[in-house]
């Protein structure tokens, strides 16, 4: 079980606990449940790399305590 911190740069930080074999799409659903935003309107990225929904957190080498950027489309 890992904890990922997502910052939307508008003052909101979301902490999500998930498994490293979850996909980015699963992470988006968990973030959507906490923020009240629809999962298809969320974009997760790190620097200029936009993460795709079907790839797992382990494949992107996302570890415990890692910070990601949260954007609303």
N, CA, C and O atoms as a CHARMM CRD file, in Angstrom:
* protein
*
  292
    1    1 UNK  N      0.85200  -1.17900   0.00000 PROA 1      0.00000
    2    1 UNK  CA     0.00000   0.00000   0.00000 PROA 1      0.00000
    3    1 UNK  C      0.89400   1.23700   0.00000 PROA 1      0.00000
    4    1 UNK  O      1.78900   1.36700   0.83500 PROA 1      0.00000
    5    2 UNK  N      0.64600   2.13500  -0.93600 PROA 2      0.00000
    6    2 UNK  CA     1.42800   3.36700  -1.01600 PROA 2      0.00000
    7    2 UNK  C      0.49400   4.56500  -0.90000 PROA 2      0.00000
    8    2 UNK  O     -0.71200   4.45000  -1.11900 PROA 2      0.00000
    9    3 UNK  N      1.06000   5.70500  -0.55600 PROA 3      0.00000
   10    3 UNK  CA     0.29300   6.94100  -0.48200 PROA 3      0.00000
   11    3 UNK  C      0.87500   7.91400  -1.50500 PROA 3      0.00000
   12    3 UNK  O      2.07900   8.17000  -1.52500 PROA 3      0.00000
   13    4 UNK  N      0.00600   8.44500  -2.34400 PROA 4      0.00000
   14    4 UNK  CA     0.40300   9.38300  -3.38300 PROA 4      0.00000
   15    4 UNK  C     -0.22700  10.72900  -3.05800 PROA 4      0.00000
   16    4 UNK  O     -1.39900  10.79400  -2.68700 PROA 4      0.00000
   17    5 UNK  N      0.54700  11.80600  -3.19500 PROA 5      0.00000
   18    5 UNK  CA     0.06700  13.15700  -2.93400 PROA 5      0.00000
   19    5 UNK  C     -0.11600  13.85700  -4.27300 PROA 5      0.00000
   20    5 UNK  O      0.81300  13.92100  -5.07700 PROA 5      0.00000
   21    6 UNK  N     -1.31900  14.38100  -4.51100 PROA 6      0.00000
   22    6 UNK  CA    -1.59900  15.10200  -5.75000 PROA 6      0.00000
   23    6 UNK  C     -1.88700  16.55700  -5.41000 PROA 6      0.00000
   24    6 UNK  O     -2.72200  16.84500  -4.55200 PROA 6      0.00000
   25    7 UNK  N     -1.20200  17.46500  -6.07500 PROA 7      0.00000
   26    7 UNK  CA    -1.33000  18.89800  -5.84100 PROA 7      0.00000
   27    7 UNK  C     -1.93600  19.52600  -7.08800 PROA 7      0.00000
   28    7 UNK  O     -1.42000  19.33700  -8.18900 PROA 7      0.00000
   29    8 UNK  N     -3.03800  20.28000  -6.92600 PROA 8      0.00000
   30    8 UNK  CA    -3.65500  20.90600  -8.08900 PROA 8      0.00000
   31    8 UNK  C     -3.18800  22.33300  -8.32000 PROA 8      0.00000
   32    8 UNK  O     -3.67700  23.00400  -9.22900 PROA 8      0.00000
   33    9 UNK  N     -2.24700  22.80600  -7.50800 PROA 9      0.00000
   34    9 UNK  CA    -1.65500  24.13900  -7.61700 PROA 9      0.00000
   35    9 UNK  C     -2.66200  25.26800  -7.41500 PROA 9      0.00000
   36    9 UNK  O     -2.36800  26.42700  -7.70500 PROA 9      0.00000
   37   10 UNK  N     -3.83600  24.93000  -6.92400 PROA 10     0.00000
   38   10 UNK  CA    -4.83600  25.93200  -6.57400 PROA 10     0.00000
   39   10 UNK  C     -5.07900  25.92300  -5.06500 PROA 10     0.00000
   40   10 UNK  O     -6.05300  26.49700  -4.57800 PROA 10     0.00000
   41   11 UNK  N     -4.18400  25.26500  -4.33800 PROA 11     0.00000
   42   11 UNK  CA    -4.29000  25.22600  -2.89000 PROA 11     0.00000
   43   11 UNK  C     -4.83700  23.93000  -2.34000 PROA 11     0.00000
   44   11 UNK  O     -4.98200  23.79200  -1.12500 PROA 11     0.00000
   45   12 UNK  N     -5.14300  22.97900  -3.19500 PROA 12     0.00000
   46   12 UNK  CA    -5.70300  21.70700  -2.72700 PROA 12     0.00000
   47   12 UNK  C     -4.68900  20.59700  -2.93600 PROA 12     0.00000
   48   12 UNK  O     -4.16600  20.40400  -4.03400 PROA 12     0.00000
   49   13 UNK  N     -4.42400  19.87000  -1.85300 PROA 13     0.00000
   50   13 UNK  CA    -3.58500  18.67500  -1.92500 PROA 13     0.00000
   51   13 UNK  C     -4.43800  17.48400  -1.55400 PROA 13     0.00000
   52   13 UNK  O     -5.12900  17.50100  -0.53600 PROA 13     0.00000
   53   14 UNK  N     -4.39300  16.45600  -2.36900 PROA 14     0.00000
   54   14 UNK  CA    -5.18600  15.25200  -2.13900 PROA 14     0.00000
   55   14 UNK  C     -4.22700  14.11000  -1.86000 PROA 14     0.00000
   56   14 UNK  O     -3.30200  13.86700  -2.63500 PROA 14     0.00000
   57   15 UNK  N     -4.44600  13.40500  -0.75100 PROA 15     0.00000
   58   15 UNK  CA    -3.63900  12.23100  -0.41400 PROA 15     0.00000
   59   15 UNK  C     -4.48200  10.99800  -0.66600 PROA 15     0.00000
   60   15 UNK  O     -5.59400  10.88100  -0.15100 PROA 15     0.00000
   61   16 UNK  N     -3.94400  10.06600  -1.46900 PROA 16     0.00000
   62   16 UNK  CA    -4.67900   8.86700  -1.84100 PROA 16     0.00000
   63   16 UNK  C     -3.84000   7.64600  -1.49800 PROA 16     0.00000
   64   16 UNK  O     -2.66400   7.57000  -1.85300 PROA 16     0.00000
   65   17 UNK  N     -4.45100   6.69500  -0.80800 PROA 17     0.00000
   66   17 UNK  CA    -3.78200   5.41300  -0.54800 PROA 17     0.00000
   67   17 UNK  C     -4.22800   4.42100  -1.60900 PROA 17     0.00000
   68   17 UNK  O     -5.42300   4.25600  -1.85400 PROA 17     0.00000
   69   18 UNK  N     -3.25500   3.76000  -2.24000 PROA 18     0.00000
   70   18 UNK  CA    -3.56000   2.80900  -3.30900 PROA 18     0.00000
   71   18 UNK  C     -2.44800   1.77000  -3.37700 PROA 18     0.00000
   72   18 UNK  O     -1.42700   1.88700  -2.69900 PROA 18     0.00000
   73   19 UNK  N     -2.66200   0.75800  -4.19800 PROA 19     0.00000
   74   19 UNK  CA    -1.64700  -0.27500  -4.41000 PROA 19     0.00000
   75   19 UNK  C     -0.79000   0.10700  -5.60300 PROA 19     0.00000
   76   19 UNK  O     -1.22800   0.86000  -6.47400 PROA 19     0.00000
   77   20 UNK  N      0.42500  -0.40800  -5.64400 PROA 20     0.00000
   78   20 UNK  CA     1.29900  -0.05300  -6.76900 PROA 20     0.00000
   79   20 UNK  C      0.92700  -0.78300  -8.05500 PROA 20     0.00000
   80   20 UNK  O      1.45200  -0.45400  -9.11800 PROA 20     0.00000
   81   21 UNK  N      0.02800  -1.77100  -7.97900 PROA 21     0.00000
   82   21 UNK  CA    -0.43200  -2.42600  -9.20500 PROA 21     0.00000
   83   21 UNK  C     -1.76100  -1.85700  -9.69400 PROA 21     0.00000
   84   21 UNK  O     -2.35000  -2.39300 -10.63300 PROA 21     0.00000
   85   22 UNK  N     -2.24800  -0.76700  -9.06400 PROA 22     0.00000
   86   22 UNK  CA    -3.41900  -0.05200  -9.57300 PROA 22     0.00000
   87   22 UNK  C     -3.03200   0.74000 -10.81100 PROA 22     0.00000
   88   22 UNK  O     -1.87700   1.13500 -10.97000 PROA 22     0.00000
   89   23 UNK  N     -3.99900   0.96800 -11.68100 PROA 23     0.00000
   90   23 UNK  CA    -3.73400   1.76400 -12.87500 PROA 23     0.00000
   91   23 UNK  C     -3.95600   3.24200 -12.56700 PROA 23     0.00000
   92   23 UNK  O     -4.50800   3.59400 -11.52500 PROA 23     0.00000
   93   24 UNK  N     -3.52400   4.08900 -13.47500 PROA 24     0.00000
   94   24 UNK  CA    -3.75600   5.52600 -13.33800 PROA 24     0.00000
   95   24 UNK  C     -5.25500   5.81100 -13.36200 PROA 24     0.00000
   96   24 UNK  O     -5.72500   6.72100 -12.67900 PROA 24     0.00000
   97   25 UNK  N     -6.00400   5.04000 -14.14300 PROA 25     0.00000
   98   25 UNK  CA    -7.46200   5.18900 -14.16900 PROA 25     0.00000
   99   25 UNK  C     -8.08800   4.92000 -12.81400 PROA 25     0.00000
  100   25 UNK  O     -9.01900   5.61700 -12.41200 PROA 25     0.00000
  101   26 UNK  N     -7.58200   3.90000 -12.09500 PROA 26     0.00000
  102   26 UNK  CA    -8.06500   3.61600 -10.73800 PROA 26     0.00000
  103   26 UNK  C     -7.72700   4.77000  -9.79900 PROA 26     0.00000
  104   26 UNK  O     -8.54100   5.15100  -8.95700 PROA 26     0.00000
  105   27 UNK  N     -6.53600   5.31900  -9.94400 PROA 27     0.00000
  106   27 UNK  CA    -6.11700   6.46100  -9.12600 PROA 27     0.00000
  107   27 UNK  C     -7.02600   7.66100  -9.37800 PROA 27     0.00000
  108   27 UNK  O     -7.40400   8.36600  -8.44300 PROA 27     0.00000
  109   28 UNK  N     -7.37200   7.88900 -10.63800 PROA 28     0.00000
  110   28 UNK  CA    -8.26900   8.99500 -10.97600 PROA 28     0.00000
  111   28 UNK  C     -9.64000   8.81400 -10.32900 PROA 28     0.00000
  112   28 UNK  O    -10.24600   9.78600  -9.87800 PROA 28     0.00000
  113   29 UNK  N    -10.13200   7.57600 -10.28200 PROA 29     0.00000
  114   29 UNK  CA   -11.43100   7.32300  -9.65700 PROA 29     0.00000
  115   29 UNK  C    -11.38600   7.60600  -8.16800 PROA 29     0.00000
  116   29 UNK  O    -12.35200   8.12900  -7.61100 PROA 29     0.00000
  117   30 UNK  N    -10.26800   7.26700  -7.50300 PROA 30     0.00000
  118   30 UNK  CA   -10.12700   7.53800  -6.07800 PROA 30     0.00000
  119   30 UNK  C    -10.02800   9.03800  -5.80800 PROA 30     0.00000
  120   30 UNK  O    -10.59100   9.53900  -4.83400 PROA 30     0.00000
  121   31 UNK  N     -9.30700   9.75100  -6.67900 PROA 31     0.00000
  122   31 UNK  CA    -9.19600  11.20300  -6.53400 PROA 31     0.00000
  123   31 UNK  C    -10.55600  11.85300  -6.78200 PROA 31     0.00000
  124   31 UNK  O    -10.93300  12.79000  -6.07800 PROA 31     0.00000
  125   32 UNK  N    -11.29100  11.36100  -7.77500 PROA 32     0.00000
  126   32 UNK  CA   -12.61300  11.90500  -8.07800 PROA 32     0.00000
  127   32 UNK  C    -13.57000  11.73000  -6.90800 PROA 32     0.00000
  128   32 UNK  O    -14.39600  12.60300  -6.64300 PROA 32     0.00000
  129   33 UNK  N    -13.46100  10.60200  -6.20400 PROA 33     0.00000
  130   33 UNK  CA   -14.31600  10.36400  -5.04100 PROA 33     0.00000
  131   33 UNK  C    -14.01100  11.34600  -3.91100 PROA 33     0.00000
  132   33 UNK  O    -14.91500  11.74200  -3.17500 PROA 33     0.00000
  133   34 UNK  N    -12.75200  11.73900  -3.76900 PROA 34     0.00000
  134   34 UNK  CA   -12.36900  12.65900  -2.69200 PROA 34     0.00000
  135   34 UNK  C    -12.65100  14.11100  -3.04400 PROA 34     0.00000
  136   34 UNK  O    -13.00100  14.89800  -2.16600 PROA 34     0.00000
  137   35 UNK  N    -12.50400  14.48400  -4.32400 PROA 35     0.00000
  138   35 UNK  CA   -12.64000  15.89300  -4.70700 PROA 35     0.00000
  139   35 UNK  C    -14.03100  16.25200  -5.19500 PROA 35     0.00000
  140   35 UNK  O    -14.40500  17.42500  -5.18300 PROA 35     0.00000
  141   36 UNK  N    -14.80900  15.25700  -5.62700 PROA 36     0.00000
  142   36 UNK  CA   -16.12800  15.54900  -6.17000 PROA 36     0.00000
  143   36 UNK  C    -16.10200  15.90400  -7.64400 PROA 36     0.00000
  144   36 UNK  O    -17.11600  16.33800  -8.19200 PROA 36     0.00000
  145   37 UNK  N    -14.96800  15.72700  -8.29200 PROA 37     0.00000
  146   37 UNK  CA   -14.82400  15.98200  -9.72400 PROA 37     0.00000
  147   37 UNK  C    -14.95900  14.67100 -10.48200 PROA 37     0.00000
  148   37 UNK  O    -14.56200  13.62400  -9.97100 PROA 37     0.00000
  149   38 UNK  N    -15.50700  14.70500 -11.68300 PROA 38     0.00000
  150   38 UNK  CA   -15.62500  13.48700 -12.47800 PROA 38     0.00000
  151   38 UNK  C    -14.24000  12.98900 -12.88600 PROA 38     0.00000
  152   38 UNK  O    -13.34000  13.78200 -13.16400 PROA 38     0.00000
  153   39 UNK  N    -14.08000  11.66300 -12.91700 PROA 39     0.00000
  154   39 UNK  CA   -12.77300  11.06300 -13.20200 PROA 39     0.00000
  155   39 UNK  C    -12.30100  11.36400 -14.61400 PROA 39     0.00000
  156   39 UNK  O    -11.09500  11.45700 -14.84500 PROA 39     0.00000
  157   40 UNK  N    -13.21900  11.51800 -15.57100 PROA 40     0.00000
  158   40 UNK  CA   -12.80100  11.79700 -16.95200 PROA 40     0.00000
  159   40 UNK  C    -12.37600  13.24300 -17.14700 PROA 40     0.00000
  160   40 UNK  O    -11.86200  13.59500 -18.20800 PROA 40     0.00000
  161   41 UNK  N    -12.58300  14.09100 -16.13900 PROA 41     0.00000
  162   41 UNK  CA   -12.15700  15.49000 -16.21500 PROA 41     0.00000
  163   41 UNK  C    -10.83300  15.72700 -15.49200 PROA 41     0.00000
  164   41 UNK  O    -10.39700  16.87100 -15.36900 PROA 41     0.00000
  165   42 UNK  N    -10.18900  14.66500 -15.01500 PROA 42     0.00000
  166   42 UNK  CA    -8.93700  14.78300 -14.26600 PROA 42     0.00000
  167   42 UNK  C     -7.77400  14.35600 -15.14600 PROA 42     0.00000
  168   42 UNK  O     -7.85600  13.35500 -15.85800 PROA 42     0.00000
  169   43 UNK  N     -6.68600  15.12600 -15.09300 PROA 43     0.00000
  170   43 UNK  CA    -5.44000  14.76200 -15.78300 PROA 43     0.00000
  171   43 UNK  C     -4.33200  14.73900 -14.74300 PROA 43     0.00000
  172   43 UNK  O     -4.16100  15.69500 -13.98600 PROA 43     0.00000
  173   44 UNK  N     -3.58200  13.64500 -14.70900 PROA 44     0.00000
  174   44 UNK  CA    -2.47300  13.48900 -13.75900 PROA 44     0.00000
  175   44 UNK  C     -1.18100  13.49500 -14.54500 PROA 44     0.00000
  176   44 UNK  O     -1.04200  12.77800 -15.53700 PROA 44     0.00000
  177   45 UNK  N     -0.23200  14.31100 -14.09900 PROA 45     0.00000
  178   45 UNK  CA     1.04900  14.36800 -14.79900 PROA 45     0.00000
  179   45 UNK  C      2.16000  14.72000 -13.82800 PROA 45     0.00000
  180   45 UNK  O      1.92000  15.12900 -12.69300 PROA 45     0.00000
  181   46 UNK  N      3.37800  14.54900 -14.30700 PROA 46     0.00000
  182   46 UNK  CA     4.58400  14.92400 -13.57000 PROA 46     0.00000
  183   46 UNK  C      5.46600  15.64000 -14.56900 PROA 46     0.00000
  184   46 UNK  O      5.85900  15.05100 -15.57600 PROA 46     0.00000
  185   47 UNK  N      5.78100  16.87500 -14.31800 PROA 47     0.00000
  186   47 UNK  CA     6.45900  17.75000 -15.26100 PROA 47     0.00000
  187   47 UNK  C      5.66200  17.79100 -16.55500 PROA 47     0.00000
  188   47 UNK  O      4.52700  18.26700 -16.54200 PROA 47     0.00000
  189   48 UNK  N      6.19800  17.32000 -17.65800 PROA 48     0.00000
  190   48 UNK  CA     5.45300  17.37500 -18.91800 PROA 48     0.00000
  191   48 UNK  C      4.96600  16.01100 -19.36400 PROA 48     0.00000
  192   48 UNK  O      4.48200  15.87100 -20.48700 PROA 48     0.00000
  193   49 UNK  N      5.08000  15.00400 -18.51300 PROA 49     0.00000
  194   49 UNK  CA     4.63000  13.65400 -18.84600 PROA 49     0.00000
  195   49 UNK  C      3.19600  13.47600 -18.36900 PROA 49     0.00000
  196   49 UNK  O      2.94100  13.46000 -17.16500 PROA 49     0.00000
  197   50 UNK  N      2.26200  13.34200 -19.29800 PROA 50     0.00000
  198   50 UNK  CA     0.86800  13.07300 -18.95300 PROA 50     0.00000
  199   50 UNK  C      0.70600  11.56800 -18.83300 PROA 50     0.00000
  200   50 UNK  O      1.03600  10.82400 -19.75600 PROA 50     0.00000
  201   51 UNK  N      0.19100  11.11700 -17.67900 PROA 51     0.00000
  202   51 UNK  CA     0.06400   9.69400 -17.42700 PROA 51     0.00000
  203   51 UNK  C     -1.19000   9.13200 -18.07100 PROA 51     0.00000
  204   51 UNK  O     -2.26300   9.72800 -17.97800 PROA 51     0.00000
  205   52 UNK  N     -1.05600   7.98500 -18.72600 PROA 52     0.00000
  206   52 UNK  CA    -2.15800   7.33100 -19.42300 PROA 52     0.00000
  207   52 UNK  C     -2.90500   6.40000 -18.47900 PROA 52     0.00000
  208   52 UNK  O     -2.31200   5.82600 -17.56600 PROA 52     0.00000
  209   53 UNK  N     -4.21900   6.25100 -18.70100 PROA 53     0.00000
  210   53 UNK  CA    -5.10200   5.56300 -17.76300 PROA 53     0.00000
  211   53 UNK  C     -4.82000   4.07500 -17.60800 PROA 53     0.00000
  212   53 UNK  O     -5.02100   3.53900 -16.51800 PROA 53     0.00000
  213   54 UNK  N     -4.37100   3.39700 -18.63100 PROA 54     0.00000
  214   54 UNK  CA    -4.27500   1.93300 -18.59200 PROA 54     0.00000
  215   54 UNK  C     -2.94500   1.41100 -18.05900 PROA 54     0.00000
  216   54 UNK  O     -2.76600   0.19700 -17.96000 PROA 54     0.00000
  217   55 UNK  N     -2.01000   2.29100 -17.71400 PROA 55     0.00000
  218   55 UNK  CA    -0.68700   1.88300 -17.24100 PROA 55     0.00000
  219   55 UNK  C     -0.65500   1.93900 -15.71300 PROA 55     0.00000
  220   55 UNK  O     -1.22100   2.85000 -15.11000 PROA 55     0.00000
  221   56 UNK  N      0.00600   0.96800 -15.09400 PROA 56     0.00000
  222   56 UNK  CA     0.01800   0.87700 -13.63100 PROA 56     0.00000
  223   56 UNK  C      1.00400   1.86900 -13.00900 PROA 56     0.00000
  224   56 UNK  O      1.89000   2.40000 -13.67800 PROA 56     0.00000
  225   57 UNK  N      0.82100   2.09600 -11.71600 PROA 57     0.00000
  226   57 UNK  CA     1.72000   2.99000 -10.98600 PROA 57     0.00000
  227   57 UNK  C      3.12300   2.40800 -10.91700 PROA 57     0.00000
  228   57 UNK  O      4.10700   3.14800 -10.94700 PROA 57     0.00000
  229   58 UNK  N      3.21900   1.08200 -10.82500 PROA 58     0.00000
  230   58 UNK  CA     4.52900   0.41900 -10.77600 PROA 58     0.00000
  231   58 UNK  C      5.29900   0.64700 -12.08000 PROA 58     0.00000
  232   58 UNK  O      6.51200   0.85700 -12.05600 PROA 58     0.00000
  233   59 UNK  N      4.59800   0.60600 -13.21200 PROA 59     0.00000
  234   59 UNK  CA     5.25100   0.82100 -14.50600 PROA 59     0.00000
  235   59 UNK  C      5.78000   2.24400 -14.64500 PROA 59     0.00000
  236   59 UNK  O      6.81200   2.46800 -15.27800 PROA 59     0.00000
  237   60 UNK  N      5.07000   3.20900 -14.05100 PROA 60     0.00000
  238   60 UNK  CA     5.53200   4.60200 -14.07000 PROA 60     0.00000
  239   60 UNK  C      6.52700   4.88900 -12.95100 PROA 60     0.00000
  240   60 UNK  O      7.01200   6.01400 -12.83300 PROA 60     0.00000
  241   61 UNK  N      6.83900   3.88600 -12.12600 PROA 61     0.00000
  242   61 UNK  CA     7.75900   4.01400 -10.99600 PROA 61     0.00000
  243   61 UNK  C      7.29700   5.08500 -10.00500 PROA 61     0.00000
  244   61 UNK  O      8.08200   5.91100  -9.54000 PROA 61     0.00000
  245   62 UNK  N      6.00900   5.04500  -9.70000 PROA 62     0.00000
  246   62 UNK  CA     5.42900   5.92500  -8.68500 PROA 62     0.00000
  247   62 UNK  C      5.52600   5.19800  -7.34800 PROA 62     0.00000
  248   62 UNK  O      5.00500   4.09400  -7.18800 PROA 62     0.00000
  249   63 UNK  N      6.20700   5.83900  -6.38200 PROA 63     0.00000
  250   63 UNK  CA     6.49400   5.21200  -5.10500 PROA 63     0.00000
  251   63 UNK  C      5.72400   5.89800  -3.98400 PROA 63     0.00000
  252   63 UNK  O      5.01600   6.88000  -4.20800 PROA 63     0.00000
  253   64 UNK  N      5.87300   5.36600  -2.77900 PROA 64     0.00000
  254   64 UNK  CA     5.19800   5.89600  -1.59600 PROA 64     0.00000
  255   64 UNK  C      5.64900   7.32500  -1.31400 PROA 64     0.00000
  256   64 UNK  O      6.84600   7.60900  -1.28400 PROA 64     0.00000
  257   65 UNK  N      4.69100   8.22000  -1.10800 PROA 65     0.00000
  258   65 UNK  CA     4.99200   9.60300  -0.77500 PROA 65     0.00000
  259   65 UNK  C      5.29200  10.49000  -1.96500 PROA 65     0.00000
  260   65 UNK  O      5.62000  11.66300  -1.78900 PROA 65     0.00000
  261   66 UNK  N      5.18700   9.96400  -3.15600 PROA 66     0.00000
  262   66 UNK  CA     5.53400  10.73500  -4.35500 PROA 66     0.00000
  263   66 UNK  C      4.45800  11.77900  -4.64900 PROA 66     0.00000
  264   66 UNK  O      3.26800  11.52700  -4.46000 PROA 66     0.00000
  265   67 UNK  N      4.88300  12.94100  -5.10900 PROA 67     0.00000
  266   67 UNK  CA     3.96700  14.02300  -5.44600 PROA 67     0.00000
  267   67 UNK  C      3.72900  14.10200  -6.94200 PROA 67     0.00000
  268   67 UNK  O      4.67400  14.08000  -7.73100 PROA 67     0.00000
  269   68 UNK  N      2.47200  14.19300  -7.32900 PROA 68     0.00000
  270   68 UNK  CA     2.08500  14.31900  -8.73400 PROA 68     0.00000
  271   68 UNK  C      1.27100  15.59100  -8.91100 PROA 68     0.00000
  272   68 UNK  O      0.78600  16.16900  -7.93800 PROA 68     0.00000
  273   69 UNK  N      1.12400  16.02200 -10.15400 PROA 69     0.00000
  274   69 UNK  CA     0.36000  17.22100 -10.45600 PROA 69     0.00000
  275   69 UNK  C     -1.03600  16.82300 -10.92500 PROA 69     0.00000
  276   69 UNK  O     -1.20100  15.89400 -11.71600 PROA 69     0.00000
  277   70 UNK  N     -2.02300  17.53500 -10.42800 PROA 70     0.00000
  278   70 UNK  CA    -3.42900  17.27200 -10.71300 PROA 70     0.00000
  279   70 UNK  C     -4.00000  18.44700 -11.48800 PROA 70     0.00000
  280   70 UNK  O     -3.93500  19.58700 -11.02800 PROA 70     0.00000
  281   71 UNK  N     -4.56000  18.17700 -12.66600 PROA 71     0.00000
  282   71 UNK  CA    -5.16500  19.21400 -13.49100 PROA 71     0.00000
  283   71 UNK  C     -6.59200  18.81800 -13.83300 PROA 71     0.00000
  284   71 UNK  O     -6.91600  17.63500 -13.94300 PROA 71     0.00000
  285   72 UNK  N     -7.43100  19.82000 -13.99800 PROA 72     0.00000
  286   72 UNK  CA    -8.83900  19.59600 -14.35200 PROA 72     0.00000
  287   72 UNK  C     -9.04300  20.02600 -15.79600 PROA 72     0.00000
  288   72 UNK  O     -8.74100  21.16300 -16.15800 PROA 72     0.00000
  289   73 UNK  N     -9.55800  19.11400 -16.62800 PROA 73     0.00000
  290   73 UNK  CA    -9.81200  19.45900 -18.02800 PROA 73     0.00000
  291   73 UNK  C    -11.18900  20.04600 -18.18300 PROA 73     0.00000
  292   73 UNK  O    -11.58800  20.39900 -19.29300 PROA 73     0.00000
